Amino acid sequence: MRECSINNKASTSVFALLFAAGLLVGAILTVYITFQETTELQDKVDALQSQISNLSFIQNATYQNITIYQNSSVLADIYAGVRESVVLVQGTTSDAGVQGSGFVYESSERTVVITNYHVVHDTSTLSVTFSNGNGYSAEVLGTDPYVDLAVLSVDAPASEFKPVEVVSSSTLRVGEPVIAIGNPYGLVGSLTTGVVSALGRSLTEEDYAGGYSIANIIQTSTPINPGNSGGPLLNAVGKVIGVTTAIVSESQGLGFAVPSNTILREISSLINIGTYEGHSYLGVSGQDMSYSVAQEIDASVTYGWRIATVTAGGPSDDVLNVGDIIIALNGTPIRNNDDLASYLEEKTLPGQSLILTVVRGSSTIDVRVVLGTRPPPPV
């Protein structure tokens, strides 16, 4: 009986040890599995937090880009910082009075007022009135009818001049917000807003520029009215990127401005010489190509600029023919007169050699032209 009792106790002890070992192994496995699941869960949480952080950054950046323009306090700050730089330009002609806008600019040579040529054209007297109401006599230092620019000297104390910064217009993009400040209909210091609606336009001016194109124009949806001419077109941080110059009659939301690059390129010459002689001249006239024109003349291209006349003795005489279609300048595609005029204005100077790619009949050829200087504008 005692032996049986000993055996039962031994069996019970072994069973207890096995049970305890099983519990230990189970606990270890449970801890391991829990650890693995916790680690995986933490990794997923970290990844999710990273995604949320990136998403928040994108949303914040977008919000800032929008509010820098739409926030009324920002526009008010821009206006407060620039309004003293914007002036009213008034003059008299033989049969009427004229008025427009202008702004103060400080060049390396002197401090001047910039406005449009058509504002001061044919005036006998000129005056500039600052935002504080103080008016002074002014005179024209220099003009360039081919870009509708004029630079004025104003007989005023130095304390009256509050220059505004002019920056490059090269980085402008369609859709960017812009601001115009000027004196529409004599309503001094008016602000309007809009966007850049197109770049590289050209305007043909018959009265002042003899039918030549004013090139590389900024098109904007900013409301521009008579009296705005010559005022600054500003970017979203209040820097000048253009000079408001024209509206299309009977249009709504369509205005134009001379780009600031033109100011920066010409200002020294206008101040020191009174003119600018850097406008390249091909000595041709023409028309834009289109699908219908191509069908009519049986041309192989529907884009480019088709030569209508070649000026005798001009730079293109004996190089280009009537009917040639210019499709590239120095390898840059040319779709129309806007492209042609803007390229000549921005990329070339008189005396430079230019490679023109033209479609002549059924052939496409390259020809070389040495650019001339535009004839003086009509008086």
C-alpha positions as CSV (number, residue, x, y, z in Angstrom):
1,M,0.0,0.0,0.0
2,R,2.9,2.4,0.8
3,E,4.5,1.7,-2.6
4,C,1.3,2.6,-4.4
5,S,1.1,5.8,-2.4
6,I,4.6,6.8,-3.3
7,N,3.9,6.2,-7.0
8,N,0.8,8.3,-6.9
9,K,2.7,11.2,-5.3
10,A,5.5,10.9,-7.9
11,S,2.9,11.0,-10.7
12,T,1.2,14.0,-9.2
13,S,4.5,15.8,-8.9
14,V,5.4,15.1,-12.5
15,F,2.0,16.2,-13.6
16,A,2.4,19.4,-11.6
17,L,5.8,20.1,-13.1
18,L,4.5,19.6,-16.6
19,F,1.5,21.8,-15.9
20,A,3.7,24.5,-14.5
21,A,6.1,24.2,-17.5
22,G,3.1,24.5,-19.8
23,L,1.9,27.6,-18.1
24,L,5.4,29.1,-18.3
25,V,5.7,28.3,-22.0
26,G,2.2,29.6,-22.7
27,A,3.0,32.8,-20.8
28,I,6.2,33.3,-22.8
29,L,4.4,32.7,-26.1
30,T,1.7,35.1,-25.0
31,V,4.2,37.8,-24.1
32,Y,6.1,37.3,-27.4
33,I,2.9,37.4,-29.5
34,T,1.7,40.5,-27.6
35,F,5.0,42.1,-28.1
36,Q,5.0,41.5,-31.8
37,E,1.5,42.7,-32.2
38,T,2.3,45.8,-30.1
39,T,5.4,46.5,-32.2
40,E,3.4,46.2,-35.5
41,L,0.6,48.4,-34.1
42,Q,3.2,51.0,-33.0
43,D,4.7,51.0,-36.5
44,K,1.3,51.5,-38.1
45,V,0.6,54.4,-35.6
46,D,3.9,56.0,-36.5
47,A,3.3,55.7,-40.2
48,L,-0.2,57.2,-39.8
49,Q,1.2,60.1,-37.7
50,S,3.7,60.7,-40.4
51,Q,1.1,60.8,-43.1
52,I,-1.1,63.1,-41.0
53,S,1.9,65.4,-40.4
54,N,2.7,65.6,-44.1
55,L,-1.0,66.2,-44.9
56,S,-1.1,69.0,-42.3
57,F,2.0,70.6,-43.8
58,I,0.5,70.6,-47.3
59,Q,-2.8,72.0,-46.1
60,N,-1.0,74.8,-44.1
61,A,1.1,75.7,-47.1
62,T,-1.9,75.9,-49.4
63,Y,-3.8,78.0,-46.9
64,Q,-0.9,80.4,-46.6
65,N,-0.7,80.8,-50.4
66,I,-4.4,81.6,-50.5
67,T,-4.6,83.9,-47.5
68,I,-1.6,86.0,-48.5
69,Y,-3.9,87.4,-51.2
70,Q,-7.4,86.9,-50.0
71,N,-7.0,88.1,-46.5
72,S,-8.3,91.7,-46.4
73,S,-5.7,92.8,-43.8
74,V,-2.9,91.7,-46.1
75,L,-4.3,93.8,-49.0
76,A,-4.8,96.7,-46.6
77,D,-1.1,96.4,-45.5
78,I,0.0,96.3,-49.2
79,Y,-2.1,99.4,-50.0
80,A,-0.8,101.2,-46.9
81,G,2.8,100.5,-47.9
82,V,2.5,101.6,-51.6
83,R,-0.2,104.3,-51.8
84,E,2.3,107.1,-51.0
85,S,4.3,106.0,-54.0
86,V,1.4,106.3,-56.4
87,V,0.8,109.8,-57.9
88,L,-1.7,111.6,-60.0
89,V,-0.3,112.9,-63.3
90,Q,-2.1,115.8,-65.0
91,G,-1.3,117.8,-68.1
92,T,-2.7,120.1,-70.7
93,T,-2.7,119.7,-74.5
94,S,-3.7,122.2,-77.2
95,D,-7.3,121.2,-77.0
96,A,-7.9,119.3,-73.7
97,G,-6.6,118.3,-70.2
98,V,-5.3,114.8,-69.6
99,Q,-4.7,112.8,-66.5
100,G,-3.3,109.4,-65.5
101,S,-1.3,107.7,-62.8
102,G,2.3,107.2,-62.1
103,F,4.6,105.9,-59.3
104,V,7.9,106.9,-57.7
105,Y,11.0,104.9,-58.6
106,E,14.5,105.3,-57.3
107,S,17.2,104.4,-59.9
108,S,20.9,104.5,-59.4
109,E,21.0,107.9,-61.2
110,R,18.0,109.7,-59.6
111,T,14.5,109.5,-58.2
112,V,11.8,109.8,-60.9
113,V,8.2,109.2,-61.6
114,I,7.3,106.5,-64.2
115,T,4.1,106.7,-66.2
116,N,2.7,105.9,-69.7
117,Y,3.9,107.8,-72.8
118,H,0.3,108.3,-73.9
119,V,-0.5,110.1,-70.7
120,V,2.1,112.8,-71.4
121,H,2.1,112.8,-75.2
122,D,1.8,116.3,-76.7
123,T,1.3,118.0,-73.3
124,S,2.4,121.6,-72.8
125,T,2.3,121.6,-69.0
126,L,2.6,118.7,-66.5
127,S,2.1,118.3,-62.8
128,V,2.4,115.5,-60.3
129,T,0.2,115.3,-57.2
130,F,1.2,113.1,-54.3
131,S,-1.2,111.2,-52.1
132,N,-1.0,113.9,-49.4
133,G,-2.5,116.4,-51.9
134,N,0.7,118.3,-52.6
135,G,1.2,119.0,-56.3
136,Y,4.3,120.1,-58.1
137,S,5.4,120.9,-61.7
138,A,7.0,118.1,-63.7
139,E,8.8,117.7,-67.0
140,V,9.5,114.7,-69.2
141,L,13.0,113.3,-69.0
142,G,12.6,110.5,-71.5
143,T,10.0,108.6,-73.5
144,D,9.6,105.3,-75.5
145,P,6.4,105.2,-77.5
146,Y,7.2,101.7,-78.6
147,V,6.6,100.4,-75.0
148,D,4.3,103.3,-73.9
149,L,6.7,104.4,-71.2
150,A,7.7,107.9,-70.0
151,V,9.9,109.1,-67.2
152,L,9.3,112.4,-65.4
153,S,11.4,114.7,-63.3
154,V,9.3,116.3,-60.5
155,D,10.3,119.6,-58.8
156,A,9.4,118.5,-55.3
157,P,11.3,118.2,-51.9
158,A,13.0,114.9,-51.3
159,S,10.6,114.1,-48.5
160,E,7.7,113.7,-50.9
161,F,9.3,110.8,-52.8
162,K,8.4,107.3,-51.4
163,P,9.9,104.9,-54.0
164,V,8.3,101.5,-54.6
165,E,10.4,98.4,-55.5
166,V,10.4,97.2,-59.1
167,V,11.2,93.5,-59.4
168,S,11.7,91.2,-62.4
169,S,8.6,90.0,-64.2
170,S,10.4,86.9,-65.6
171,T,8.9,84.5,-63.0
172,L,5.3,85.6,-63.5
173,R,2.8,82.8,-64.1
174,V,-0.7,82.8,-65.4
175,G,-3.1,82.7,-62.4
176,E,-1.0,84.6,-60.0
177,P,-2.8,87.4,-58.1
178,V,-2.0,91.0,-59.0
179,I,-3.1,94.4,-57.6
180,A,-3.5,97.7,-59.4
181,I,-3.4,101.1,-57.7
182,G,-4.2,104.3,-59.6
183,N,-6.7,107.1,-60.3
184,P,-9.5,105.8,-62.4
185,Y,-11.8,108.6,-63.5
186,G,-9.9,110.9,-61.1
187,L,-10.8,108.7,-58.1
188,V,-7.4,109.1,-56.5
189,G,-5.7,106.1,-54.9
190,S,-8.1,103.4,-56.0
191,L,-7.1,99.7,-55.5
192,T,-8.4,96.8,-57.6
193,T,-7.4,93.1,-57.7
194,G,-7.3,90.3,-60.2
195,V,-5.0,87.7,-61.7
196,V,-2.5,87.4,-64.5
197,S,-4.7,86.0,-67.2
198,A,-2.1,85.8,-70.0
199,L,1.5,86.6,-70.7
200,G,3.4,87.6,-73.9
201,R,0.6,89.5,-75.6
202,S,1.3,92.2,-78.1
203,L,-0.7,95.4,-78.7
204,T,-0.6,97.4,-81.9
205,E,-0.5,101.2,-81.4
206,E,-1.2,103.3,-84.5
207,D,-1.2,106.8,-83.0
208,Y,2.0,106.8,-81.0
209,A,4.0,103.8,-82.2
210,G,3.4,103.9,-85.9
211,G,1.6,100.6,-86.1
212,Y,4.5,98.6,-84.4
213,S,3.6,96.1,-81.7
214,I,4.1,96.9,-78.0
215,A,5.5,93.5,-77.2
216,N,5.5,91.1,-74.3
217,I,2.5,92.6,-72.6
218,I,0.9,91.2,-69.4
219,Q,-2.9,90.6,-69.7
220,T,-4.8,90.9,-66.4
221,S,-8.3,90.5,-65.1
222,T,-7.7,93.4,-62.7
223,P,-10.2,96.2,-63.5
224,I,-8.4,99.0,-65.3
225,N,-10.2,102.2,-66.3
226,P,-9.3,105.6,-67.8
227,G,-7.0,107.3,-65.3
228,N,-5.4,104.0,-64.2
229,S,-2.9,104.4,-67.1
230,G,0.7,104.6,-65.8
231,G,0.0,103.2,-62.4
232,P,1.7,100.2,-60.9
233,L,0.7,96.6,-61.3
234,L,1.8,94.8,-58.1
235,N,2.4,91.2,-57.2
236,A,1.0,89.6,-54.0
237,V,3.7,91.1,-51.8
238,G,3.4,94.7,-53.1
239,K,6.3,94.8,-55.6
240,V,5.9,96.4,-59.0
241,I,5.8,93.8,-61.9
242,G,4.2,96.0,-64.5
243,V,2.8,99.4,-65.6
244,T,-0.9,99.4,-66.4
245,T,-1.3,100.7,-69.9
246,A,-4.5,100.0,-71.7
247,I,-8.0,98.5,-71.8
248,V,-10.0,97.0,-74.6
249,S,-13.0,99.2,-75.2
250,E,-16.4,97.6,-74.3
251,S,-14.6,94.7,-72.6
252,Q,-15.1,93.5,-69.0
253,G,-12.2,92.2,-66.9
254,L,-9.5,92.7,-69.6
255,G,-6.6,95.0,-69.1
256,F,-2.9,95.2,-70.0
257,A,0.4,96.2,-68.5
258,V,3.9,96.8,-69.7
259,P,6.1,94.2,-67.9
260,S,8.6,95.4,-65.3
261,N,11.5,93.8,-67.2
262,T,10.9,96.5,-69.8
263,I,11.3,99.2,-67.2
264,L,14.5,97.7,-65.8
265,R,16.0,97.3,-69.2
266,E,15.2,100.9,-70.4
267,I,15.2,103.1,-67.3
268,S,18.8,104.2,-67.4
269,S,18.7,105.1,-71.1
270,L,15.4,107.0,-70.7
271,I,16.9,109.0,-67.8
272,N,20.3,109.7,-69.3
273,I,19.6,109.9,-73.0
274,G,15.9,110.6,-73.2
275,T,15.2,107.7,-75.6
276,Y,15.8,104.0,-76.0
277,E,17.4,102.6,-79.2
278,G,17.3,98.9,-78.4
279,H,14.2,97.8,-80.4
280,S,15.2,95.2,-83.0
281,Y,13.8,95.5,-86.5
282,L,13.1,92.8,-89.1
283,G,11.7,95.1,-91.7
284,V,8.6,93.0,-92.5
285,S,4.9,92.9,-92.0
286,G,2.7,89.8,-91.9
287,Q,-0.2,87.9,-90.4
288,D,-0.8,85.1,-88.0
289,M,-1.2,81.6,-89.4
290,S,-4.3,79.5,-88.6
291,Y,-6.0,76.4,-89.8
292,S,-8.2,78.4,-92.2
293,V,-5.3,80.4,-93.6
294,A,-3.3,77.2,-94.1
295,Q,-6.3,75.7,-96.0
296,E,-6.7,78.8,-98.1
297,I,-3.0,78.9,-99.2
298,D,-2.4,75.1,-99.1
299,A,0.3,75.5,-96.4
300,S,1.8,72.6,-94.6
301,V,1.7,74.3,-91.1
302,T,-1.2,76.0,-89.2
303,Y,1.0,78.1,-86.9
304,G,3.7,80.7,-87.4
305,W,3.8,84.2,-88.9
306,R,3.3,84.7,-92.7
307,I,5.3,87.5,-94.4
308,A,3.0,89.9,-96.2
309,T,5.6,92.6,-97.1
310,V,9.4,93.0,-97.0
311,T,10.8,96.6,-96.7
312,A,13.1,97.4,-99.6
313,G,16.6,98.0,-98.2
314,G,15.6,96.7,-94.8
315,P,17.3,93.9,-92.8
316,S,15.2,91.1,-94.4
317,D,15.5,92.4,-98.0
318,D,17.0,89.6,-100.2
319,V,16.6,87.2,-97.2
320,L,12.9,86.7,-96.7
321,N,10.2,86.5,-99.4
322,V,6.5,87.4,-99.4
323,G,4.7,84.2,-98.4
324,D,7.4,82.8,-96.2
325,I,6.1,81.5,-92.9
326,I,8.4,82.1,-89.8
327,I,8.0,79.2,-87.5
328,A,11.1,79.6,-85.2
329,L,13.7,82.2,-84.1
330,N,17.0,80.8,-83.0
331,G,15.3,77.4,-82.5
332,T,12.4,78.8,-80.4
333,P,9.0,78.0,-81.9
334,I,7.0,81.0,-83.1
335,R,3.2,80.4,-83.1
336,N,2.1,84.0,-83.9
337,N,2.9,87.7,-83.8
338,D,2.8,87.7,-80.0
339,D,5.6,85.1,-79.9
340,L,7.6,86.9,-82.6
341,A,7.3,90.4,-81.1
342,S,8.0,89.1,-77.5
343,Y,11.1,87.2,-78.6
344,L,12.5,90.2,-80.5
345,E,11.9,92.5,-77.6
346,E,13.2,90.2,-74.8
347,K,16.0,88.2,-76.5
348,T,17.6,90.4,-79.2
349,L,19.2,93.8,-79.8
350,P,19.9,95.7,-83.1
351,G,23.0,94.4,-84.9
352,Q,22.6,90.8,-83.7
353,S,22.5,87.9,-86.1
354,L,19.2,85.9,-85.9
355,I,18.5,82.5,-87.4
356,L,14.9,82.3,-88.8
357,T,13.3,78.9,-89.6
358,V,10.8,79.5,-92.4
359,V,8.5,77.4,-94.4
360,R,9.0,78.4,-98.1
361,G,6.7,76.5,-100.4
362,S,7.1,72.8,-99.6
363,S,10.5,73.3,-97.9
364,T,11.6,74.2,-94.4
365,I,14.9,76.2,-94.4
366,D,17.0,78.3,-92.1
367,V,18.0,81.8,-93.0
368,R,20.2,84.4,-91.3
369,V,19.1,88.1,-90.7
370,V,21.2,90.8,-89.1
371,L,18.7,92.8,-87.1
372,G,18.3,96.6,-87.6
373,T,16.9,99.3,-85.4
374,R,13.3,100.4,-85.6
375,P,12.8,103.8,-87.4
376,P,12.0,106.7,-85.1
377,P,8.4,106.7,-84.0
378,P,6.0,109.3,-85.5
379,V,6.0,112.7,-83.8
